[in-house]
Amino acid sequence: MQVEEFEQILDCIDKKQLVYIDESGIKPNIIRDCGWSPKGEKIFGCRKGKRDKNINIIAALNERYGSIPL
């Protein structure tokens, strides 16, 4: 579909009926893969071997209702 055709279709739609949706992901436990130590000294540390679950947030925006977290 060409851009002009798509714009014509959008012109026929009531703007109050449009809903814009966005999704974002968050990692609650971010682990650093690097560190700092004085020159010549080794860095020691622990890190978990398993991966944690991500948190996803979805929100919608509509002219009639404003923003809506889902």
PyRosetta script that sets phi, psi and omega in degrees:
from pyrosetta import init, pose_from_sequence

init()
pose = pose_from_sequence("MQVEEFEQILDCIDKKQLVYIDESGIKPNIIRDCGWSPKGEKIFGCRKGKRDKNINIIAALNERYGSIPL")
pose.set_psi(1, 134.3)
pose.set_omega(1, -179.5)
pose.set_phi(2, -81.1)
pose.set_psi(2, 159.4)
pose.set_omega(2, -178.5)
pose.set_phi(3, -59.4)
pose.set_psi(3, -42.7)
pose.set_omega(3, -178.7)
pose.set_phi(4, -61.9)
pose.set_psi(4, -42.1)
pose.set_omega(4, 178.2)
pose.set_phi(5, -62.6)
pose.set_psi(5, -42.8)
pose.set_omega(5, -179.7)
pose.set_phi(6, -63.8)
pose.set_psi(6, -41.9)
pose.set_omega(6, 178.4)
pose.set_phi(7, -64.3)
pose.set_psi(7, -36.1)
pose.set_omega(7, 177.4)
pose.set_phi(8, -65.1)
pose.set_psi(8, -40.4)
pose.set_omega(8, 178.1)
pose.set_phi(9, -64.1)
pose.set_psi(9, -43.3)
pose.set_omega(9, 179.3)
pose.set_phi(10, -63.3)
pose.set_psi(10, -35.0)
pose.set_omega(10, 179.0)
pose.set_phi(11, -64.5)
pose.set_psi(11, -25.2)
pose.set_omega(11, -179.3)
pose.set_phi(12, -84.5)
pose.set_psi(12, -11.3)
pose.set_omega(12, -176.8)
pose.set_phi(13, -93.0)
pose.set_psi(13, 136.2)
pose.set_omega(13, 175.3)
pose.set_phi(14, -67.2)
pose.set_psi(14, 123.5)
pose.set_omega(14, -175.6)
pose.set_phi(15, -61.7)
pose.set_psi(15, -25.3)
pose.set_omega(15, 178.1)
pose.set_phi(16, -72.3)
pose.set_psi(16, -13.1)
pose.set_omega(16, 179.2)
pose.set_phi(17, -90.5)
pose.set_psi(17, -15.0)
pose.set_omega(17, -178.1)
pose.set_phi(18, -75.1)
pose.set_psi(18, 141.0)
pose.set_omega(18, 175.4)
pose.set_phi(19, -129.3)
pose.set_psi(19, 123.7)
pose.set_omega(19, 178.1)
pose.set_phi(20, -97.6)
pose.set_psi(20, 128.2)
pose.set_omega(20, -175.8)
pose.set_phi(21, -119.8)
pose.set_psi(21, 139.4)
pose.set_omega(21, 177.9)
pose.set_phi(22, -137.5)
pose.set_psi(22, 146.0)
pose.set_omega(22, 180.0)
pose.set_phi(23, -126.9)
pose.set_psi(23, 141.2)
pose.set_omega(23, 178.5)
pose.set_phi(24, -138.3)
pose.set_psi(24, 142.4)
pose.set_omega(24, 179.2)
pose.set_phi(25, -110.0)
pose.set_psi(25, 144.3)
pose.set_omega(25, -179.8)
pose.set_phi(26, -128.6)
pose.set_psi(26, 134.7)
pose.set_omega(26, 172.9)
pose.set_phi(27, -98.5)
pose.set_psi(27, 111.7)
pose.set_omega(27, -174.8)
pose.set_phi(28, -69.2)
pose.set_psi(28, -29.2)
pose.set_omega(28, -177.2)
pose.set_phi(29, -122.6)
pose.set_psi(29, 79.5)
pose.set_omega(29, 179.7)
pose.set_phi(30, -77.2)
pose.set_psi(30, 131.2)
pose.set_omega(30, -178.9)
pose.set_phi(31, -107.5)
pose.set_psi(31, 131.4)
pose.set_omega(31, 177.4)
pose.set_phi(32, -77.8)
pose.set_psi(32, 136.0)
pose.set_omega(32, 178.7)
pose.set_phi(33, -95.7)
pose.set_psi(33, 1.0)
pose.set_omega(33, 179.9)
pose.set_phi(34, -139.2)
pose.set_psi(34, 167.3)
pose.set_omega(34, -179.1)
pose.set_phi(35, -154.1)
pose.set_psi(35, -174.3)
pose.set_omega(35, -177.2)
pose.set_phi(36, -130.0)
pose.set_psi(36, 142.8)
pose.set_omega(36, 172.6)
pose.set_phi(37, -152.7)
pose.set_psi(37, 159.6)
pose.set_omega(37, 176.5)
pose.set_phi(38, -59.8)
pose.set_psi(38, 152.2)
pose.set_omega(38, -177.7)
pose.set_phi(39, -56.3)
pose.set_psi(39, 130.5)
pose.set_omega(39, 178.3)
pose.set_phi(40, 90.6)
pose.set_psi(40, -8.5)
pose.set_omega(40, 179.5)
pose.set_phi(41, -105.1)
pose.set_psi(41, 143.6)
pose.set_omega(41, 178.9)
pose.set_phi(42, -81.4)
pose.set_psi(42, 154.4)
pose.set_omega(42, 176.0)
pose.set_phi(43, -98.9)
pose.set_psi(43, 131.1)
pose.set_omega(43, 177.1)
pose.set_phi(44, -120.6)
pose.set_psi(44, 142.2)
pose.set_omega(44, 178.8)
pose.set_phi(45, -175.4)
pose.set_psi(45, 171.1)
pose.set_omega(45, 179.3)
pose.set_phi(46, -119.0)
pose.set_psi(46, 151.6)
pose.set_omega(46, 173.5)
pose.set_phi(47, -149.8)
pose.set_psi(47, 145.5)
pose.set_omega(47, -176.4)
pose.set_phi(48, -67.3)
pose.set_psi(48, 147.8)
pose.set_omega(48, 178.8)
pose.set_phi(49, -90.0)
pose.set_psi(49, -9.4)
pose.set_omega(49, -179.0)
pose.set_phi(50, -104.7)
pose.set_psi(50, 157.8)
pose.set_omega(50, 179.4)
pose.set_phi(51, -94.8)
pose.set_psi(51, 138.5)
pose.set_omega(51, 176.6)
pose.set_phi(52, -85.9)
pose.set_psi(52, 162.2)
pose.set_omega(52, 178.2)
pose.set_phi(53, -76.3)
pose.set_psi(53, 148.4)
pose.set_omega(53, 174.7)
pose.set_phi(54, -87.7)
pose.set_psi(54, 156.7)
pose.set_omega(54, 173.7)
pose.set_phi(55, -108.3)
pose.set_psi(55, 127.6)
pose.set_omega(55, 178.7)
pose.set_phi(56, -109.0)
pose.set_psi(56, 137.1)
pose.set_omega(56, 178.4)
pose.set_phi(57, -119.7)
pose.set_psi(57, 131.2)
pose.set_omega(57, 177.7)
pose.set_phi(58, -121.0)
pose.set_psi(58, 133.5)
pose.set_omega(58, 178.0)
pose.set_phi(59, -133.7)
pose.set_psi(59, 153.3)
pose.set_omega(59, 179.1)
pose.set_phi(60, -126.6)
pose.set_psi(60, 149.2)
pose.set_omega(60, 179.1)
pose.set_phi(61, -128.2)
pose.set_psi(61, 129.1)
pose.set_omega(61, -178.4)
pose.set_phi(62, -138.2)
pose.set_psi(62, 143.2)
pose.set_omega(62, -178.3)
pose.set_phi(63, -62.4)
pose.set_psi(63, -35.1)
pose.set_omega(63, -176.8)
pose.set_phi(64, -78.1)
pose.set_psi(64, -43.4)
pose.set_omega(64, -173.1)
pose.set_phi(65, -104.7)
pose.set_psi(65, -8.4)
pose.set_omega(65, -177.4)
pose.set_phi(66, 80.3)
pose.set_psi(66, -145.7)
pose.set_omega(66, -178.6)
pose.set_phi(67, -91.0)
pose.set_psi(67, 143.3)
pose.set_omega(67, -176.2)
pose.set_phi(68, -134.0)
pose.set_psi(68, 110.1)
pose.set_omega(68, 174.3)
pose.set_phi(69, -75.4)
pose.set_psi(69, 137.0)
pose.set_omega(69, -179.7)
pose.set_phi(70, -110.1)
pose.dump_pdb("model.pdb")
